[in-house]
Amino acid sequence: MNKKNIFLTGAPSSGKTTVIKKVIENLNHPANGFYTEEERLDGKRVGFLMKTLDGRKGYLAHQDIKSDFHIRRYGVSIENIETIAVPSITPIKSNIIILDEIGKMECFSRAFKQAATNALDASNIVIGTITFGGDDFILEIKNREDVEINEVTMDNRNSLPDLILEKNSNLLNT
């Protein structure tokens, strides 16, 4: 069975978002969603930005954000998750949904978990990244029958974008 939800996983800094960005650049089908990028200052990581495919952006987490939710030294912005990421992954027509990522930070938001589940349950193709380990929610996603998981490694990260684009066009043409 062709699984319509294609996820990448891998160690931090393995290149998951780089693969997703290459996929986005080469998609020849309408898409919506978001991806995350590190923000660095003087070579040090200070936060994570969420960027939607339609041009909105905001901090997912930053060392200067005051929040009840933290991962290490980063305060997590639930408000930005719910006003930027959540609407961006709402299924639209037959668009491909980009979901980078289902991780610990995003999962502090109940609304995000619901939106991610809705996207996966829709008929749309979802291309995303998912954290390596994970809590019960993340493990549930990984164990879905319609989810395929590819681990990003040094050896395959350059070939993965083409592989995903090929799977994607096969799904669109079935």
Secondary structure, DSSP 8 states (H G I E B T S, - for coil): ---SEEEEE-STTSSHHHHHHHHHHH--S-EEEEEEEEEEETTEEEEEEEEETTS-EEEEEETT---S-EETTEEE-HHHIIIIIHHHTS--TT-EEEEEEESTTGGG-HHHHHHHHHHHHSSS-EEEEE-SS--HHHHHHHT-TTEEEEE--TTTTTTHHHHHHHHHHHHHT-
